[in-house]
Amino acid sequence: MSGKLTVLIADDEAAIRTGLCEVVSRLPIELEIAGCATNGMEALQLLSTMRIDIAVMDINMPVMDGLSVIQHAQQKNLSTRFLILSGYEDFSYAQTAIRYGVKSYFLKPLNIDEFRTVFLQQCQEIQAQHNQQIESNETLSQLVDSSRTLFLNRLVQNRADSAYITTSLSSLGLDITQSACRVAVYAFPSADTHLCIPVEEIERKLLRPLFKKYGAESWMCESAQIAVLFNVAQITDDAVRQLLHMGMQLLQSHSITAFVALGDPVRDLSSAGKSFSCALEALSYRIYRPNVEIFDSSLFSKEKPAFSRESIDFAPLVDSILQHDNHGIAEYCEGFFRSLLFKSMSPPSFLIGMCIYLILNTQKQVALTQPDSSVSFDFSYDEINALESVEAIQGWMTAFFIQYSEMLKDNSGDQNAIIQSAKEYIQQNLSTNLKAKDVAAHINLSESYFTVYFKDKTGINFRDYLLKARMQLAKQLLKSHNVNISEIAYQTGYQDYRSFSRAFKNETGMTPSEYQNQG
């Protein structure tokens, strides 16, 4: 139970009023005696001017009787609960009052224990109703707020047609109109995990009250982003920027770090997505840390990049990775970024896109030079997009390639004399019915230990490695047209042409003859 309940006591006998006040004040519940009335008129005035949760009222009072007070309270739709006191001669009035919704009545002289029990029960029921109403109001508020956020998100995601916009504006009671608008976005650094206030509360408690004054709508559009939508006709460009500046000052006063970007104006709400995308693109320029408070389209580069995918020479980076040359990797990445920054602020999407292209294709180049290796080093696109500066992106990519090189080193059989000896033996005996136990015996290991050791050091199990080695030899032999395909089958360890042809097609997608003719 929480919150005080208010009580009115109405009786023309002073002793009864005093006694009831004393009994009520000693109950184990938070109560406040809002007033005491000596007649019905006083009681009605108190009921009309104050919120009274429960009233204890005598039926027979001067000026206006208790029954008339209850009737007037009903006509005013007051939610007060009434408990009545009556003498034996007033019992018929008490029955009438009960028909009006009075919860209980007590005969005089009053049984204090009975009164205390019933009064406390009524208070608990009132409190339960209050709590239920609060929960209901909170649920309704949450539902309305959720619908509001859904509508605004659909606006900036270009998923709202004109009919949906018109209906939502009316039903949600928003201050914005279907006219020219623009969107701003506040973003909070992803590395800042120590926000004193959750982003949702920052929007609801700090920014929303500020922007509501100017007819703008704000909402949390992403986990670390808050969007604000303005109608252009209601506020000038200078006023918008001043308001966004006030928002930044408000956040700073709460020790909250943020960036803010402003999208270009668009013709109406159905085009709000274009302004939102413009703001997000402007926000991406923060990786250059320009000396601006509000990011906007004036930062966009209009010069076509001089550097392209065709300009990339993968060989120096691949060599440094395979040779585990960390200094060479760092130098390559530094030169790569110098090439990307063809001007002071290249489009961030171009820079990040080229970085991802380099990562993916470098791994492909490494795989071509090391067909024995199945090592791949995955990364998250969100991880690189979350980096807050060019220096951070370059440092992340350099560290990525160094870790990739170390992983290759750890899984490389070429650095292990036992694995090297096993590979040489396999290569020399591809034409035989080679088994794992044969290789294990050659290098003086048990078969079970050898298979585990081989997989651990090379990243590929023995059977798959043997198949790849046989198919590699088969491809080399098939390039010479004067070699019979059946002879190639025997040279690669197959006892018949059909088994060889089936294995080759499974590996390459072509039959041996198709591969030979293509070559």
NUDREN-785818 format. One record per residue (C-alpha): x, y, z; residue in three letters; residue number from 1. Coordinates in steps of 0.1 Angstrom, whole numbers, m for minus. Layout:
residues N
<site <X, Y, Z>, 'ALA', NUM> ...
END
This chain:
residues 519
<site <0, 0, 0>, 'MET', 1> <site <14, 34, m9>, 'SER', 2> <site <1, 70, m7>, 'GLY', 3> <site <m22, 85, 19>, 'LYS', 4> <site <m60, 81, 18>, 'LEU', 5> <site <m81, 111, 27>, 'THR', 6> <site <m110, 108, 52>, 'VAL', 7> <site <m140, 130, 60>, 'LEU', 8> <site <m159, 126, 93>, 'ILE', 9> <site <m194, 141, 95>, 'ALA', 10> <site <m215, 140, 126>, 'ASP', 11> <site <m233, 167, 146>, 'ASP', 12> <site <m221, 152, 179>, 'GLU', 13> <site <m186, 165, 189>, 'ALA', 14> <site <m178, 135, 211>, 'ALA', 15> <site <m185, 111, 182>, 'ILE', 16> <site <m164, 132, 158>, 'ARG', 17> <site <m135, 133, 183>, 'THR', 18> <site <m137, 95, 190>, 'GLY', 19> <site <m139, 86, 153>, 'LEU', 20> <site <m108, 108, 145>, 'CYS', 21> <site <m89, 90, 173>, 'GLU', 22> <site <m98, 56, 161>, 'VAL', 23> <site <m90, 63, 125>, 'VAL', 24> <site <m57, 80, 132>, 'SER', 25> <site <m45, 48, 151>, 'ARG', 26> <site <m52, 24, 122>, 'LEU', 27> <site <m21, 7, 106>, 'PRO', 28> <site <m25, 26, 73>, 'ILE', 29> <site <m14, 59, 59>, 'GLU', 30> <site <m45, 82, 64>, 'LEU', 31> <site <m51, 119, 64>, 'GLU', 32> <site <m82, 133, 80>, 'ILE', 33> <site <m91, 160, 55>, 'ALA', 34> <site <m119, 175, 75>, 'GLY', 35> <site <m147, 172, 101>, 'CYS', 36> <site <m182, 184, 93>, 'ALA', 37> <site <m209, 193, 119>, 'THR', 38> <site <m238, 192, 94>, 'ASN', 39> <site <m246, 179, 59>, 'GLY', 40> <site <m240, 212, 41>, 'MET', 41> <site <m205, 214, 55>, 'GLU', 42> <site <m199, 178, 45>, 'ALA', 43> <site <m210, 185, 9>, 'LEU', 44> <site <m188, 215, 6>, 'GLN', 45> <site <m158, 195, 17>, 'LEU', 46> <site <m167, 167, m7>, 'LEU', 47> <site <m170, 192, m36>, 'SER', 48> <site <m137, 210, m30>, 'THR', 49> <site <m114, 182, m19>, 'MET', 50> <site <m106, 147, m30>, 'ARG', 51> <site <m121, 125, m3>, 'ILE', 52> <site <m115, 88, m6>, 'ASP', 53> <site <m137, 77, 23>, 'ILE', 54> <site <m164, 95, 43>, 'ALA', 55> <site <m179, 84, 76>, 'VAL', 56> <site <m213, 101, 79>, 'MET', 57> <site <m242, 103, 102>, 'ASP', 58> <site <m276, 99, 86>, 'ILE', 59> <site <m294, 124, 109>, 'ASN', 60> <site <m277, 158, 107>, 'MET', 61> <site <m290, 193, 107>, 'PRO', 62> <site <m292, 216, 76>, 'VAL', 63> <site <m288, 186, 52>, 'MET', 64> <site <m291, 150, 62>, 'ASP', 65> <site <m266, 124, 53>, 'GLY', 66> <site <m288, 107, 27>, 'LEU', 67> <site <m291, 140, 7>, 'SER', 68> <site <m253, 145, 9>, 'VAL', 69> <site <m248, 111, m7>, 'ILE', 70> <site <m274, 118, m34>, 'GLN', 71> <site <m257, 151, m43>, 'HIS', 72> <site <m223, 133, m43>, 'ALA', 73> <site <m236, 108, m68>, 'GLN', 74> <site <m249, 135, m91>, 'GLN', 75> <site <m214, 151, m91>, 'LYS', 76> <site <m199, 116, m100>, 'ASN', 77> <site <m177, 117, m69>, 'LEU', 78> <site <m157, 85, m63>, 'SER', 79> <site <m159, 88, m24>, 'THR', 80> <site <m169, 57, m5>, 'ARG', 81> <site <m195, 63, 22>, 'PHE', 82> <site <m198, 45, 56>, 'LEU', 83> <site <m229, 56, 75>, 'ILE', 84> <site <m238, 58, 112>, 'LEU', 85> <site <m275, 55, 122>, 'SER', 86> <site <m297, 50, 152>, 'GLY', 87> <site <m323, 23, 153>, 'TYR', 88> <site <m350, 48, 144>, 'GLU', 89> <site <m331, 57, 112>, 'ASP', 90> <site <m327, 21, 99>, 'PHE', 91> <site <m351, 26, 69>, 'SER', 92> <site <m329, 56, 58>, 'TYR', 93> <site <m298, 34, 61>, 'ALA', 94> <site <m314, 8, 38>, 'GLN', 95> <site <m321, 35, 12>, 'THR', 96> <site <m285, 47, 15>, 'ALA', 97> <site <m272, 12, 9>, 'ILE', 98> <site <m292, 12, m24>, 'ARG', 99> <site <m272, 43, m34>, 'TYR', 100> <site <m240, 24, m31>, 'GLY', 101> <site <m230, 30, 5>, 'VAL', 102> <site <m205, 3, 14>, 'LYS', 103> <site <m215, m3, 51>, 'SER', 104> <site <m235, 11, 80>, 'TYR', 105> <site <m230, 11, 117>, 'PHE', 106> <site <m256, 13, 145>, 'LEU', 107> <site <m251, 36, 174>, 'LYS', 108> <site <m237, 31, 199>, 'PRO', 109> <site <m207, 22, 178>, 'LEU', 110> <site <m189, m11, 181>, 'ASN', 111> <site <m153, 1, 178>, 'ILE', 112> <site <m138, m33, 169>, 'ASP', 113> <site <m164, m39, 142>, 'GLU', 114> <site <m159, m3, 128>, 'PHE', 115> <site <m121, m7, 128>, 'ARG', 116> <site <m122, m40, 109>, 'THR', 117> <site <m147, m28, 82>, 'VAL', 118> <site <m130, 6, 78>, 'PHE', 119> <site <m96, m9, 73>, 'LEU', 120> <site <m111, m34, 47>, 'GLN', 121> <site <m126, m5, 28>, 'GLN', 122> <site <m93, 14, 29>, 'CYS', 123> <site <m75, m16, 15>, 'GLN', 124> <site <m100, m20, m13>, 'GLU', 125> <site <m97, 17, m22>, 'ILE', 126> <site <m59, 15, m22>, 'GLN', 127> <site <m61, m16, m45>, 'ALA', 128> <site <m83, 3, m69>, 'GLN', 129> <site <m59, 32, m69>, 'HIS', 130> <site <m29, 10, m76>, 'ASN', 131> <site <m49, m8, m104>, 'GLN', 132> <site <m58, 26, m119>, 'GLN', 133> <site <m22, 37, m117>, 'ILE', 134> <site <m10, 5, m135>, 'GLU', 135> <site <m38, 9, m161>, 'SER', 136> <site <m28, 45, m167>, 'ASN', 137> <site <9, 35, m170>, 'GLU', 138> <site <0, 7, m194>, 'THR', 139> <site <m21, 30, m215>, 'LEU', 140> <site <7, 56, m215>, 'SER', 141> <site <32, 30, m225>, 'GLN', 142> <site <9, 18, m253>, 'LEU', 143> <site <5, 53, m266>, 'VAL', 144> <site <42, 60, m264>, 'ASP', 145> <site <50, 27, m282>, 'SER', 146> <site <25, 36, m310>, 'SER', 147> <site <40, 71, m313>, 'ARG', 148> <site <76, 56, m316>, 'THR', 149> <site <64, 31, m341>, 'LEU', 150> <site <48, 58, m363>, 'PHE', 151> <site <78, 81, m361>, 'LEU', 152> <site <102, 52, m370>, 'ASN', 153> <site <80, 42, m399>, 'ARG', 154> <site <81, 78, m411>, 'LEU', 155> <site <119, 79, m412>, 'VAL', 156> <site <121, 44, m427>, 'GLN', 157> <site <99, 54, m456>, 'ASN', 158> <site <72, 29, m446>, 'ARG', 159> <site <43, 53, m441>, 'ALA', 160> <site <17, 63, m467>, 'ASP', 161> <site <m4, 94, m466>, 'SER', 162> <site <m35, 77, m452>, 'ALA', 163> <site <m15, 61, m423>, 'TYR', 164> <site <2, 95, m416>, 'ILE', 165> <site <m31, 114, m415>, 'THR', 166> <site <m47, 88, m392>, 'THR', 167> <site <m17, 86, m369>, 'SER', 168> <site <m14, 123, m365>, 'LEU', 169> <site <m50, 125, m354>, 'SER', 170> <site <m51, 95, m331>, 'SER', 171> <site <m18, 101, m314>, 'LEU', 172> <site <m23, 139, m309>, 'GLY', 173> <site <11, 148, m322>, 'LEU', 174> <site <22, 185, m327>, 'ASP', 175> <site <37, 180, m361>, 'ILE', 176> <site <18, 185, m393>, 'THR', 177> <site <18, 170, m429>, 'GLN', 178> <site <40, 198, m443>, 'SER', 179> <site <77, 205, m450>, 'ALA', 180> <site <100, 191, m423>, 'CYS', 181> <site <135, 180, m414>, 'ARG', 182> <site <151, 155, m390>, 'VAL', 183> <site <179, 159, m365>, 'ALA', 184> <site <197, 130, m348>, 'VAL', 185> <site <216, 129, m315>, 'TYR', 186> <site <241, 100, m313>, 'ALA', 187> <site <259, 87, m282>, 'PHE', 188> <site <294, 72, m286>, 'PRO', 189> <site <292, 34, m287>, 'SER', 190> <site <323, 32, m265>, 'ALA', 191> <site <305, 53, m238>, 'ASP', 192> <site <289, 24, m217>, 'THR', 193> <site <288, 45, m186>, 'HIS', 194> <site <259, 68, m193>, 'LEU', 195> <site <245, 81, m160>, 'CYS', 196> <site <210, 80, m176>, 'ILE', 197> <site <197, 53, m201>, 'PRO', 198> <site <192, 67, m236>, 'VAL', 199> <site <155, 61, m234>, 'GLU', 200> <site <153, 82, m203>, 'GLU', 201> <site <175, 109, m218>, 'ILE', 202> <site <149, 113, m246>, 'GLU', 203> <site <118, 111, m224>, 'ARG', 204> <site <130, 132, m194>, 'LYS', 205> <site <155, 156, m209>, 'LEU', 206> <site <150, 162, m246>, 'LEU', 207> <site <113, 156, m251>, 'ARG', 208> <site <102, 184, m228>, 'PRO', 209> <site <126, 208, m245>, 'LEU', 210> <site <114, 201, m280>, 'PHE', 211> <site <77, 198, m272>, 'LYS', 212> <site <77, 235, m264>, 'LYS', 213> <site <85, 242, m300>, 'TYR', 214> <site <61, 217, m316>, 'GLY', 215> <site <88, 191, m324>, 'ALA', 216> <site <86, 154, m317>, 'GLU', 217> <site <116, 134, m304>, 'SER', 218> <site <120, 97, m299>, 'TRP', 219> <site <146, 70, m294>, 'MET', 220> <site <151, 56, m330>, 'CYS', 221> <site <180, 33, m322>, 'GLU', 222> <site <197, 20, m290>, 'SER', 223> <site <222, 49, m291>, 'ALA', 224> <site <203, 75, m312>, 'GLN', 225> <site <176, 100, m306>, 'ILE', 226> <site <158, 116, m335>, 'ALA', 227> <site <139, 149, m335>, 'VAL', 228> <site <114, 159, m362>, 'LEU', 229> <site <107, 196, m369>, 'PHE', 230> <site <81, 212, m392>, 'ASN', 231> <site <100, 238, m412>, 'VAL', 232> <site <71, 263, m412>, 'ALA', 233> <site <70, 264, m374>, 'GLN', 234> <site <106, 271, m368>, 'ILE', 235> <site <134, 288, m388>, 'THR', 236> <site <168, 272, m396>, 'ASP', 237> <site <186, 295, m371>, 'ASP', 238> <site <160, 286, m344>, 'ALA', 239> <site <164, 249, m351>, 'VAL', 240> <site <202, 251, m347>, 'ARG', 241> <site <198, 272, m315>, 'GLN', 242> <site <174, 245, m302>, 'LEU', 243> <site <198, 217, m310>, 'LEU', 244> <site <225, 237, m293>, 'HIS', 245> <site <203, 240, m262>, 'MET', 246> <site <198, 202, m263>, 'GLY', 247> <site <236, 197, m264>, 'MET', 248> <site <241, 221, m234>, 'GLN', 249> <site <214, 202, m215>, 'LEU', 250> <site <231, 169, m221>, 'LEU', 251> <site <265, 183, m211>, 'GLN', 252> <site <250, 196, m179>, 'SER', 253> <site <243, 160, m170>, 'HIS', 254> <site <278, 149, m181>, 'SER', 255> <site <265, 131, m212>, 'ILE', 256> <site <286, 131, m244>, 'THR', 257> <site <268, 132, m277>, 'ALA', 258> <site <270, 143, m313>, 'PHE', 259> <site <241, 159, m332>, 'VAL', 260> <site <234, 161, m370>, 'ALA', 261> <site <208, 180, m389>, 'LEU', 262> <site <192, 166, m422>, 'GLY', 263> <site <181, 188, m451>, 'ASP', 264> <site <145, 200, m453>, 'PRO', 265> <site <121, 179, m473>, 'VAL', 266> <site <86, 187, m488>, 'ARG', 267> <site <64, 167, m463>, 'ASP', 268> <site <63, 140, m437>, 'LEU', 269> <site <62, 112, m463>, 'SER', 270> <site <97, 123, m473>, 'SER', 271> <site <111, 125, m437>, 'ALA', 272> <site <132, 94, m444>, 'GLY', 273> <site <154, 114, m468>, 'LYS', 274> <site <161, 140, m442>, 'SER', 275> <site <168, 113, m416>, 'PHE', 276> <site <193, 95, m440>, 'SER', 277> <site <210, 129, m447>, 'CYS', 278> <site <214, 134, m409>, 'ALA', 279> <site <229, 99, m405>, 'LEU', 280> <site <253, 105, m434>, 'GLU', 281> <site <264, 138, m419>, 'ALA', 282> <site <268, 121, m385>, 'LEU', 283> <site <292, 96, m401>, 'SER', 284> <site <317, 125, m407>, 'TYR', 285> <site <324, 126, m370>, 'ARG', 286> <site <352, 101, m376>, 'ILE', 287> <site <372, 131, m389>, 'TYR', 288> <site <365, 151, m357>, 'ARG', 289> <site <358, 183, m376>, 'PRO', 290> <site <355, 215, m356>, 'ASN', 291> <site <317, 218, m358>, 'VAL', 292> <site <289, 215, m333>, 'GLU', 293> <site <261, 204, m356>, 'ILE', 294> <site <269, 181, m385>, 'PHE', 295> <site <250, 187, m417>, 'ASP', 296> <site <252, 182, m455>, 'SER', 297> <site <278, 210, m459>, 'SER', 298> <site <304, 185, m449>, 'LEU', 299> <site <296, 161, m477>, 'PHE', 300> <site <324, 155, m503>, 'SER', 301> <site <313, 162, m538>, 'LYS', 302> <site <346, 152, m554>, 'GLU', 303> <site <347, 117, m570>, 'LYS', 304> <site <373, 94, m553>, 'PRO', 305> <site <405, 90, m572>, 'ALA', 306> <site <412, 57, m555>, 'PHE', 307> <site <392, 26, m565>, 'SER', 308> <site <392, m12, m560>, 'ARG', 309> <site <413, m16, m591>, 'GLU', 310> <site <440, 5, m574>, 'SER', 311> <site <446, m20, m546>, 'ILE', 312> <site <477, m41, m548>, 'ASP', 313> <site <472, m70, m524>, 'PHE', 314> <site <506, m87, m528>, 'ALA', 315> <site <526, m66, m503>, 'PRO', 316> <site <500, m71, m476>, 'LEU', 317> <site <496, m108, m483>, 'VAL', 318> <site <534, m113, m482>, 'ASP', 319> <site <536, m95, m449>, 'SER', 320> <site <508, m116, m434>, 'ILE', 321> <site <523, m149, m446>, 'LEU', 322> <site <558, m138, m434>, 'GLN', 323> <site <542, m127, m401>, 'HIS', 324> <site <558, m92, m406>, 'ASP', 325> <site <538, m70, m382>, 'ASN', 326> <site <558, m39, m392>, 'HIS', 327> <site <551, m45, m429>, 'GLY', 328> <site <514, m49, m421>, 'ILE', 329> <site <513, m16, m402>, 'ALA', 330> <site <531, 2, m430>, 'GLU', 331> <site <508, m12, m457>, 'TYR', 332> <site <477, m1, m437>, 'CYS', 333> <site <491, 33, m432>, 'GLU', 334> <site <498, 37, m469>, 'GLY', 335> <site <463, 23, m477>, 'PHE', 336> <site <447, 50, m456>, 'PHE', 337> <site <468, 77, m472>, 'ARG', 338> <site <454, 66, m505>, 'SER', 339> <site <418, 66, m493>, 'LEU', 340> <site <420, 101, m479>, 'LEU', 341> <site <422, 117, m513>, 'PHE', 342> <site <410, 149, m496>, 'LYS', 343> <site <407, 159, m459>, 'SER', 344> <site <373, 142, m455>, 'MET', 345> <site <365, 114, m479>, 'SER', 346> <site <330, 100, m476>, 'PRO', 347> <site <330, 78, m446>, 'PRO', 348> <site <309, 51, m463>, 'SER', 349> <site <336, 50, m491>, 'PHE', 350> <site <364, 47, m465>, 'LEU', 351> <site <347, 19, m445>, 'ILE', 352> <site <335, 1, m477>, 'GLY', 353> <site <371, 0, m490>, 'MET', 354> <site <384, m13, m457>, 'CYS', 355> <site <359, m42, m457>, 'ILE', 356> <site <367, m49, m494>, 'TYR', 357> <site <404, m51, m485>, 'LEU', 358> <site <398, m75, m455>, 'ILE', 359> <site <376, m99, m475>, 'LEU', 360> <site <398, m100, m506>, 'ASN', 361> <site <431, m103, m487>, 'THR', 362> <site <418, m134, m470>, 'GLN', 363> <site <408, m148, m505>, 'LYS', 364> <site <443, m140, m518>, 'GLN', 365> <site <459, m158, m488>, 'VAL', 366> <site <436, m188, m493>, 'ALA', 367> <site <448, m190, m530>, 'LEU', 368> <site <484, m191, m519>, 'THR', 369> <site <477, m216, m491>, 'GLN', 370> <site <452, m242, m504>, 'PRO', 371> <site <461, m264, m475>, 'ASP', 372> <site <448, m239, m450>, 'SER', 373> <site <412, m235, m440>, 'SER', 374> <site <419, m206, m416>, 'VAL', 375> <site <395, m176, m419>, 'SER', 376> <site <393, m147, m395>, 'PHE', 377> <site <358, m133, m391>, 'ASP', 378> <site <348, m98, m381>, 'PHE', 379> <site <316, m80, m374>, 'SER', 380> <site <304, m51, m397>, 'TYR', 381> <site <289, m35, m366>, 'ASP', 382> <site <323, m36, m350>, 'GLU', 383> <site <340, m14, m377>, 'ILE', 384> <site <310, 9, m381>, 'ASN', 385> <site <310, 16, m344>, 'ALA', 386> <site <345, 31, m344>, 'LEU', 387> <site <346, 68, m337>, 'GLU', 388> <site <377, 81, m357>, 'SER', 389> <site <398, 74, m387>, 'VAL', 390> <site <427, 66, m364>, 'GLU', 391> <site <406, 41, m346>, 'ALA', 392> <site <396, 24, m379>, 'ILE', 393> <site <432, 23, m391>, 'GLN', 394> <site <443, 9, m357>, 'GLY', 395> <site <416, m17, m357>, 'TRP', 396> <site <424, m29, m393>, 'MET', 397> <site <461, m31, m385>, 'THR', 398> <site <454, m52, m354>, 'ALA', 399> <site <430, m73, m374>, 'PHE', 400> <site <456, m83, m400>, 'PHE', 401> <site <483, m89, m373>, 'ILE', 402> <site <459, m112, m354>, 'GLN', 403> <site <451, m130, m387>, 'TYR', 404> <site <488, m135, m394>, 'SER', 405> <site <493, m149, m359>, 'GLU', 406> <site <464, m173, m364>, 'MET', 407> <site <479, m185, m397>, 'LEU', 408> <site <512, m190, m380>, 'LYS', 409> <site <496, m210, m352>, 'ASP', 410> <site <479, m233, m377>, 'ASN', 411> <site <507, m235, m402>, 'SER', 412> <site <521, m270, m408>, 'GLY', 413> <site <551, m254, m425>, 'ASP', 414> <site <565, m242, m392>, 'GLN', 415> <site <562, m278, m378>, 'ASN', 416> <site <588, m305, m387>, 'ALA', 417> <site <564, m333, m379>, 'ILE', 418> <site <536, m319, m401>, 'ILE', 419> <site <561, m311, m428>, 'GLN', 420> <site <573, m347, m428>, 'SER', 421> <site <537, m360, m429>, 'ALA', 422> <site <529, m337, m459>, 'LYS', 423> <site <559, m348, m478>, 'GLU', 424> <site <551, m385, m472>, 'TYR', 425> <site <515, m379, m483>, 'ILE', 426> <site <527, m362, m515>, 'GLN', 427> <site <551, m391, m523>, 'GLN', 428> <site <524, m417, m518>, 'ASN', 429> <site <493, m402, m535>, 'LEU', 430> <site <491, m431, m559>, 'SER', 431> <site <488, m457, m532>, 'THR', 432> <site <458, m466, m510>, 'ASN', 433> <site <471, m443, m483>, 'LEU', 434> <site <457, m445, m448>, 'LYS', 435> <site <462, m423, m417>, 'ALA', 436> <site <479, m452, m399>, 'LYS', 437> <site <505, m453, m427>, 'ASP', 438> <site <514, m416, m422>, 'VAL', 439> <site <513, m420, m384>, 'ALA', 440> <site <537, m449, m386>, 'ALA', 441> <site <561, m429, m408>, 'HIS', 442> <site <564, m401, m382>, 'ILE', 443> <site <563, m425, m352>, 'ASN', 444> <site <529, m414, m338>, 'LEU', 445> <site <498, m435, m329>, 'SER', 446> <site <471, m432, m355>, 'GLU', 447> <site <446, m416, m330>, 'SER', 448> <site <471, m390, m318>, 'TYR', 449> <site <483, m382, m353>, 'PHE', 450> <site <448, m374, m367>, 'THR', 451> <site <441, m351, m338>, 'VAL', 452> <site <475, m335, m340>, 'TYR', 453> <site <473, m330, m378>, 'PHE', 454> <site <439, m313, m375>, 'LYS', 455> <site <451, m291, m347>, 'ASP', 456> <site <481, m278, m366>, 'LYS', 457> <site <468, m275, m401>, 'THR', 458> <site <431, m266, m395>, 'GLY', 459> <site <419, m295, m418>, 'ILE', 460> <site <414, m332, m410>, 'ASN', 461> <site <436, m358, m426>, 'PHE', 462> <site <410, m373, m449>, 'ARG', 463> <site <400, m339, m464>, 'ASP', 464> <site <437, m329, m468>, 'TYR', 465> <site <444, m361, m487>, 'LEU', 466> <site <414, m355, m510>, 'LEU', 467> <site <425, m319, m517>, 'LYS', 468> <site <461, m331, m524>, 'ALA', 469> <site <449, m358, m548>, 'ARG', 470> <site <426, m334, m566>, 'MET', 471> <site <454, m308, m569>, 'GLN', 472> <site <477, m334, m585>, 'LEU', 473> <site <448, m345, m608>, 'ALA', 474> <site <443, m309, m620>, 'LYS', 475> <site <480, m306, m628>, 'GLN', 476> <site <480, m339, m648>, 'LEU', 477> <site <448, m331, m666>, 'LEU', 478> <site <464, m299, m680>, 'LYS', 479> <site <486, m322, m701>, 'SER', 480> <site <463, m335, m728>, 'HIS', 481> <site <485, m365, m737>, 'ASN', 482> <site <478, m382, m703>, 'VAL', 483> <site <450, m407, m702>, 'ASN', 484> <site <423, m399, m676>, 'ILE', 485> <site <422, m435, m664>, 'SER', 486> <site <460, m434, m658>, 'GLU', 487> <site <455, m402, m638>, 'ILE', 488> <site <429, m420, m616>, 'ALA', 489> <site <455, m446, m607>, 'TYR', 490> <site <482, m420, m602>, 'GLN', 491> <site <460, m402, m577>, 'THR', 492> <site <452, m434, m556>, 'GLY', 493> <site <419, m445, m572>, 'TYR', 494> <site <414, m480, m583>, 'GLN', 495> <site <388, m473, m610>, 'ASP', 496> <site <378, m444, m632>, 'TYR', 497> <site <343, m441, m618>, 'ARG', 498> <site <354, m434, m582>, 'SER', 499> <site <379, m409, m594>, 'PHE', 500> <site <354, m391, m617>, 'SER', 501> <site <328, m389, m590>, 'ARG', 502> <site <353, m375, m564>, 'ALA', 503> <site <367, m350, m590>, 'PHE', 504> <site <332, m337, m599>, 'LYS', 505> <site <322, m333, m562>, 'ASN', 506> <site <353, m312, m557>, 'GLU', 507> <site <353, m291, m588>, 'THR', 508> <site <318, m293, m602>, 'GLY', 509> <site <332, m307, m635>, 'MET', 510> <site <340, m342, m648>, 'THR', 511> <site <377, m348, m655>, 'PRO', 512> <site <371, m347, m692>, 'SER', 513> <site <353, m314, m690>, 'GLU', 514> <site <381, m299, m669>, 'TYR', 515> <site <407, m312, m694>, 'GLN', 516> <site <388, m298, m724>, 'ASN', 517> <site <383, m264, m707>, 'GLN', 518> <site <420, m263, m699>, 'GLY', 519> 
END
